[in-house]
Amino acid sequence: MVQQSVKIALVRGLAARPAAEFVKMASSFESRVRIGRNGQWVDAKSILGVMSMALSQGDEIIVQADGADEDVALASLVKFLSAPGL
């Protein structure tokens, strides 16, 4: 299992469209992927879970991946969250 803390740089945070893109990316990996903040953890492959976190630009979260492609999954998702696009 690998994990990394990341500050969300996305201008709109993880609103509907960015959240859908994030979930789509997370779902493309075999590894189990979760995001957490303040002791609350959700499945990163669940749009409802991700949106329930109500994450905004500047929020800091932990991305956690566990599985065969965990390193690639973690690096890709952290890169997505760190980019100011969307």
Secondary structure by P-SEA (a helix, b strand, c coil): cbbbbbcccccccccaaaaaaaaaaaaacccbbbbbccccccccccaaaaaaacccccbbbbbbbbccaaaaaaaaaaaaaacccc
